Amino acid sequence: MDYAALEQFLFQQMSQFNSAGVSLALIADDQIIWARGFGLRSIEQSLPATTRTIYPVASVSKSFTAAAILQLVEAGKLTLDDPVEQHLPWFTIKPGGESIRITHLLSHTSGMAALGSSERIAGALSGARNDFLPLVTYADVPQFLKGAESWTVGRPGERYMYSNEGYMLLGCIIQQITGQPHETVIRDQIFQPLGMANAYYNRADVEAYDDVASLYQLTADGKRLALRSPYRELNAHSGIVTNVLDLSRYVRMYLRGGELDGARVLQPESVAAMQTARVPTSNGAENGSRFHYGYGLLNMPDFFDDTLIGHGGSIGISTSFIGWLTQRKVGVAVLMNGTGVPTEFIGIVALTMLAGADPYQLPFVVNDGYYAPLTGTYRTYMNTVEAQVRRQGDFLSVTFKYDDYRSVTTALAPDIITRDYCRFYTVAFGSRMNVEFHIREQGQVDLLYERYLLRKARS
């Protein structure tokens, strides 16, 4: 593999998206074959990101909770078809009159819509928002869900609806069955057997460590805010803090069918159950989703004649991705102290390179390469009107500034994307309106928007 090409890609992406720090590890032949930190773990102190730097892994934590549930299945303490109320008698939500079963919580098919509790709690604890929700411990979950009976969108098993609350319920079940805190179960049953010595949940453990990432959020106007890590007891869906070296040990366990260095964490049947594609994440295969969800893990079949398994995570101020190819037995772990370039983007590109394939065969890489020349400031003749074009995931946005007090922002959806011509569209007065970009020689870009011809300003 050409590691220099991956490094160049990361430098370009971090520069483009204004990312602070990234740590990355690649796995092959049952060992880490390459690992590096990029950028800064602390901008204020000018400290570099390293492979030892620990970051919150956000929703990658869900796979640990799913593994703990499968361990309880192996021990005969529950079955995946058990109704939730069998273990949590206070739980009364029955979408369409049917019981939600543990298999539905694991695969995000419970029928409950996402209730947004994690977003509000994490935002308040990090300092990103002022309002707070008194959902602090697992003992608070019954009261929080008491009014959610009508917030369902179908019978259990019908459709995919990603739910942090569903994984909170799994944490409640783990604690109910074991009689121990969820984090204690994960530490004793997964961290310790795998030798993940630098994987934590608690603030005190993290603050005692000597290589901790500061966490940043990019505001809408591009400013970077330093925020706090949102420590909490409710952590079955998000809460682990670790580094790419320890995450690599976790990935290696799956590549080895559930064991590592003589320690068996899961039986091969449980690993297979977690990795099995159960529901398309687009809520319908007809929508063309390449991703399916298993138990705490995503499944992308037909990935360069292989199957990609993995999961990403984001709490805005920290993002993550783990992934591996089941046939080639290669994997990746990525951690970042903020937003910017998606960690899934980095991880999938790295896996593509490990597979010996060209990343430019990935649609999102092609679009990213084509989108980059389009962003920037545009002006009409004699600078009479100014517009700002920004990247918004798979979309662009254009903001027209008409004077010092008035501006209008419009989202642009892609239609035709080539190297010298890109057509997007929006909706105006109930009708489709095309928006065109013409890429000329010497890097000149012209934007045709309604009645305006605008030209990209030279940097």
C-alpha positions in Angstrom: 0.0 0.0 0.0 1.1 3.6 -0.8 1.1 5.2 2.7 2.4 8.5 1.2 -0.8 8.7 -0.9 -2.9 8.2 2.2 -0.9 10.9 4.1 -1.3 13.3 1.2 -5.1 12.6 1.1 -5.4 13.3 4.8 -3.4 16.5 4.7 -5.5 17.7 1.8 -8.8 16.8 3.5 -7.8 18.3 6.9 -6.8 21.5 5.2 -10.0 21.7 3.2 -12.3 21.0 6.1 -10.3 22.9 8.8 -9.8 19.8 11.0 -7.7 20.1 14.1 -6.3 16.6 14.8 -6.7 13.0 13.5 -5.2 9.7 14.7 -5.3 6.7 12.4 -4.2 3.0 12.5 -4.3 0.4 9.8 -4.5 -3.3 10.5 -3.4 -6.3 8.3 -2.0 -9.7 9.0 -3.4 -9.5 12.5 -1.3 -6.5 13.5 -1.0 -2.8 13.2 0.9 -2.2 10.0 0.9 1.6 10.0 -0.3 4.3 12.5 0.1 8.1 12.7 -1.3 11.2 14.3 -2.0 14.3 12.2 -2.5 17.9 13.3 -3.0 18.9 16.9 -4.7 17.3 19.8 -4.5 20.7 21.5 -4.4 23.9 19.5 -4.1 26.1 22.6 -1.0 24.2 23.8 0.4 23.3 20.3 0.4 19.6 21.2 0.5 17.2 18.3 -2.0 14.4 17.9 -0.4 11.0 18.3 -1.4 7.3 18.1 -1.7 7.4 21.9 -4.1 10.4 22.0 -7.4 9.4 23.5 -10.7 10.8 22.1 -14.4 10.1 22.8 -15.5 7.4 20.3 -19.2 8.4 20.4 -21.5 5.9 18.7 -18.7 3.3 18.1 -19.6 2.5 21.8 -22.8 0.9 20.5 -20.9 -2.1 19.2 -19.5 -2.7 22.6 -23.0 -2.7 24.1 -24.2 -5.1 21.4 -21.2 -7.4 22.1 -22.1 -7.4 25.9 -25.7 -8.4 25.0 -24.5 -11.2 22.8 -22.3 -12.4 25.7 -25.4 -12.6 27.9 -27.1 -14.7 25.1 -24.1 -17.0 25.1 -24.4 -17.3 28.9 -28.1 -18.3 28.6 -29.2 -15.2 30.5 -31.5 -13.9 27.8 -32.5 -14.5 24.1 -32.6 -12.0 21.3 -36.4 -12.7 21.0 -37.1 -11.7 24.6 -39.6 -8.8 24.9 -38.0 -5.8 26.5 -40.7 -5.8 29.3 -39.5 -9.3 30.3 -36.4 -7.7 31.7 -37.7 -4.2 32.3 -41.2 -4.5 33.7 -41.7 -0.7 33.7 -41.3 -0.5 29.9 -44.8 -0.3 28.3 -44.2 1.0 24.8 -45.7 -1.4 22.2 -45.8 0.0 18.7 -48.9 -1.2 16.9 -49.7 -3.3 20.0 -46.6 -5.5 19.5 -43.7 -6.0 22.0 -40.3 -4.6 21.1 -37.8 -7.4 21.4 -34.1 -7.2 22.1 -33.3 -8.0 18.5 -35.2 -4.8 17.5 -33.2 -2.6 19.9 -29.9 -4.0 18.6 -30.8 -3.4 14.9 -32.6 0.0 15.4 -35.9 -1.5 14.2 -38.0 -1.0 17.4 -40.5 1.3 15.8 -39.5 4.1 18.1 -38.4 7.4 16.5 -35.2 8.9 17.7 -36.2 11.1 20.6 -33.1 13.4 20.6 -32.1 12.9 24.2 -28.5 12.3 23.5 -28.1 15.4 21.3 -29.6 17.6 24.0 -27.7 16.1 26.9 -24.3 16.0 25.1 -24.8 19.5 23.9 -25.5 20.8 27.4 -22.7 18.9 29.0 -20.2 20.0 26.4 -21.2 23.6 26.6 -22.6 23.8 23.1 -26.1 24.6 24.3 -27.7 26.0 27.5 -30.8 23.9 27.9 -30.6 20.7 29.8 -32.6 17.5 30.1 -32.7 15.8 33.5 -31.9 12.4 32.0 -28.7 11.7 34.0 -28.7 8.1 35.1 -30.2 4.8 34.0 -32.8 5.3 36.8 -34.1 8.3 34.9 -34.9 6.4 31.7 -38.3 5.1 32.8 -39.5 8.6 33.6 -38.1 10.0 30.3 -39.8 7.3 28.2 -43.1 7.5 30.1 -44.6 10.0 27.6 -43.1 8.5 24.5 -45.8 5.9 23.8 -47.2 7.8 20.8 -43.8 8.6 19.3 -43.6 5.5 17.2 -43.5 5.1 13.4 -44.5 1.5 12.8 -44.6 -2.0 14.2 -41.3 -3.5 15.5 -39.1 -4.9 12.8 -40.8 -2.9 10.0 -38.2 -0.2 9.4 -34.8 1.2 10.4 -34.9 4.2 12.7 -31.5 4.9 14.4 -32.2 5.3 18.1 -29.8 6.2 20.9 -32.7 5.6 23.3 -32.9 2.0 22.1 -29.3 1.4 23.2 -30.0 3.2 26.5 -32.6 0.4 27.0 -30.0 -2.2 26.2 -27.8 -0.6 28.9 -30.7 -0.9 31.4 -31.1 -4.6 30.5 -27.4 -5.3 31.0 -27.5 -3.7 34.4 -30.8 -5.4 35.3 -29.4 -8.9 34.4 -25.9 -8.6 35.8 -26.6 -6.4 38.8 -23.5 -4.3 37.8 -23.1 -0.9 36.1 -23.0 -1.1 32.3 -19.5 0.4 32.2 -18.2 -2.2 34.7 -19.5 -5.0 32.5 -17.9 -3.5 29.4 -14.6 -3.0 31.3 -14.5 -6.5 32.8 -15.9 -8.4 29.8 -14.3 -6.6 26.8 -11.6 -4.0 27.8 -9.6 -6.2 30.1 -9.7 -9.4 28.1 -8.6 -7.5 24.9 -5.8 -5.6 26.7 -7.5 -2.2 26.1 -5.6 -0.6 28.9 -6.4 2.9 27.8 -10.1 2.7 27.3 -12.2 4.6 29.8 -15.6 6.0 30.6 -14.9 8.2 33.7 -13.7 11.7 33.8 -11.1 10.9 36.5 -9.5 8.2 34.4 -9.3 10.4 31.4 -7.9 13.4 33.2 -5.2 11.1 34.7 -4.0 10.2 31.2 -1.1 12.2 29.7 -2.3 12.4 26.0 -5.9 13.6 25.9 -7.4 15.4 22.9 -9.0 18.8 23.4 -12.4 18.9 21.7 -13.5 21.5 19.2 -16.7 22.4 17.4 -16.8 24.4 14.1 -19.5 27.0 14.1 -21.7 27.9 11.1 -19.4 30.9 10.4 -16.2 28.7 10.5 -15.0 29.6 14.0 -13.6 26.9 16.2 -14.9 26.6 19.8 -13.1 24.5 22.5 -15.8 22.5 24.4 -15.9 19.9 27.2 -16.2 16.2 26.9 -19.8 15.2 27.9 -19.2 12.6 30.6 -22.3 10.9 31.9 -23.6 7.6 33.4 -25.9 7.0 30.4 -23.2 5.6 28.1 -24.4 2.4 26.4 -24.9 4.4 23.2 -21.9 6.7 23.5 -19.3 7.2 26.2 -16.1 5.3 25.6 -12.8 7.3 25.4 -9.8 5.6 24.0 -7.1 5.7 21.3 -6.6 4.1 17.9 -4.1 1.5 19.3 -6.7 0.1 21.7 -9.5 0.4 19.1 -7.3 -1.7 16.8 -7.2 -4.5 19.3 -11.0 -4.4 19.3 -11.1 -4.6 15.5 -8.6 -7.4 15.5 -10.9 -9.4 17.8 -13.6 -9.3 15.1 -11.1 -10.2 12.4 -10.1 -13.3 14.4 -13.7 -14.4 15.0 -14.1 -13.2 18.5 -10.8 -13.8 20.2 -7.4 -12.1 20.6 -4.2 -13.3 22.1 -5.9 -16.4 23.6 -8.8 -14.4 25.2 -12.2 -15.2 23.7 -14.6 -12.3 24.0 -17.3 -13.7 21.6 -18.1 -17.0 20.0 -17.9 -17.0 16.2 -21.7 -17.3 16.0 -22.1 -14.1 17.9 -19.6 -12.3 15.7 -21.5 -13.5 12.7 -24.8 -12.4 14.2 -23.5 -8.9 14.8 -22.1 -8.6 11.3 -25.2 -10.0 9.5 -27.0 -7.4 7.3 -30.6 -7.1 8.8 -32.1 -3.9 7.5 -31.2 -1.3 4.9 -30.3 2.0 6.5 -32.3 3.9 3.8 -35.6 2.5 5.1 -36.0 0.6 1.9 -33.7 -1.3 -0.5 -35.4 0.4 -3.4 -33.7 3.6 -2.3 -30.3 2.1 -3.2 -28.7 2.2 0.2 -25.3 0.3 0.2 -25.4 0.2 4.0 -27.3 -2.3 6.1 -27.4 -2.5 9.9 -26.7 -5.6 11.9 -26.3 -5.6 15.7 -24.2 -2.5 16.6 -22.4 -2.7 13.3 -23.0 -1.6 9.8 -22.6 -3.9 6.8 -21.7 -2.8 3.2 -21.8 -5.8 0.9 -20.0 -5.9 -2.5 -17.2 -3.6 -1.4 -14.6 -4.3 -4.0 -15.5 -8.0 -3.9 -15.5 -8.0 -0.1 -17.8 -7.1 2.8 -17.1 -3.9 4.8 -18.2 -4.0 8.4 -17.9 -1.0 10.7 -19.5 1.8 12.6 -19.0 5.6 12.9 -19.7 8.0 15.7 -20.0 11.7 16.3 -20.8 14.0 19.2 -19.9 17.1 17.1 -16.7 17.7 19.1 -15.3 14.3 18.5 -15.8 11.8 15.6 -14.8 8.2 15.0 -14.8 5.2 12.7 -13.8 1.6 12.9 -14.1 -0.8 9.9 -12.8 -4.0 8.4 -13.0 -6.2 5.3 -14.1 -9.7 6.2 -12.4 -11.5 3.4 -9.1 -9.6 3.1 -8.8 -9.4 7.0 -7.7 -5.7 7.0 -9.1 -3.0 9.2 -8.9 0.7 10.2 -9.5 2.9 13.3 -9.9 6.6 13.0 -10.4 9.3 15.7 -10.8 13.1 15.3 -11.2 15.9 17.9 -14.0 17.7 16.1 -15.9 17.8 12.9 -14.6 18.5 9.4 -13.7 15.7 7.0 -16.0 12.7 8.0 -14.1 10.0 9.8 -16.1 7.4 7.8 -14.7 9.1 4.6 -11.2 8.7 5.9 -11.7 5.1 7.0 -13.4 3.9 3.8 -10.7 5.5 1.7 -8.0 3.7 3.8 -9.8 0.4 3.4 -10.1 0.9 -0.3 -6.3 1.4 -0.5 -5.7 -1.6 1.7 -7.9 -3.6 -0.8 -5.6 -2.5 -3.6 -8.4 -0.5 -5.2 -8.5 3.1 -6.5 -10.3 5.4 -4.1 -11.5 7.5 -7.0 -13.9 4.6 -7.7 -15.8 5.7 -4.6 -18.6 8.1 -5.6 -18.1 10.3 -2.6 -14.4 10.7 -3.4 -15.2 11.6 -6.9 -17.8 14.2 -5.8 -15.4 15.6 -3.2 -12.7 16.1 -5.9 -15.2 17.8 -8.1 -16.8 19.9 -5.4 -13.6 21.4 -4.1 -13.1 23.8 -7.0 -16.7 25.0 -6.8 -16.6 26.4 -3.2 -15.6 29.9 -2.5 -16.6 33.5 -3.1 -18.3 34.6 -6.4 -19.0 38.1 -7.7 -20.9 39.5 -10.6 -19.6 42.2 -13.0 -17.8 45.0 -11.1 -18.5 43.2 -7.8 -22.1 44.4 -7.7 -23.5 41.2 -6.1 -21.6 38.6 -4.0 -22.3 35.0 -3.3 -20.6 32.4 -1.1 -20.7 28.7 -2.1 -20.1 26.1 0.6 -19.9 22.4 0.9 -22.7 20.9 3.0 -22.1 17.1 2.9 -23.4 15.8 -0.4 -24.9 19.2 -1.2 -23.7 22.7 -1.8 -25.2 25.9 -0.4 -25.1 29.3 -2.0 -25.6 32.5 0.1 -26.3 35.7 -1.7 -25.3 38.9 0.2 -27.4 41.7 -1.1 -26.4 44.4 1.4 -25.0 44.7 5.0 -28.3 43.5 6.5 -29.8 41.0 4.0 -28.7 37.6 2.8 -30.4 34.5 1.4 -29.1 30.9 1.6 -30.3 28.2 -0.8 -29.4 24.5 -0.8 -28.2 22.9 -4.1 -28.7 19.2 -4.9 -26.3 17.5 -7.4 -27.6 16.5 -10.8 -24.7 16.3 -13.3 -21.1 16.2 -12.0 -18.1 16.3 -14.3 -14.7 17.9 -14.3 -15.6 20.9 -16.4 -19.4 21.2 -15.9 -21.5 20.6 -12.8 -25.2 21.1 -12.7 -27.1 21.3 -9.4 -30.8 22.2 -8.8 -33.0 23.9 -6.2 -36.7 24.7 -6.0 -38.1 28.2 -6.6 -41.8 29.0 -6.5 -42.7 25.4 -6.7 -40.6 24.6 -9.8 -37.2 23.1 -10.3 -34.4 25.6 -11.1 -31.0 24.5 -12.5 -27.8 26.1 -11.2 -24.7 25.6 -13.4 -21.0 25.7 -12.7 -18.6 25.9 -15.7 -15.0 25.2 -14.9 -12.8 27.1 -17.4 -9.1 27.0 -18.1 -6.6 28.3 -15.5 -9.0 27.5 -12.8 -11.7 30.1 -13.6 -15.2 29.0 -12.5 -18.4 30.6 -13.7 -21.7 30.3 -11.8 -25.0 30.7 -13.6 -27.7 31.3 -11.0 -31.1 32.4 -12.2 -30.4 35.7 -13.9 -26.9 36.1 -12.7 -23.5 35.2 -14.1 -21.0 35.2 -11.2 -17.3 34.5 -11.4 -15.3 32.9 -8.6 -12.8 35.3 -7.0 -9.2 34.5 -7.3 -7.6 33.2 -4.1 
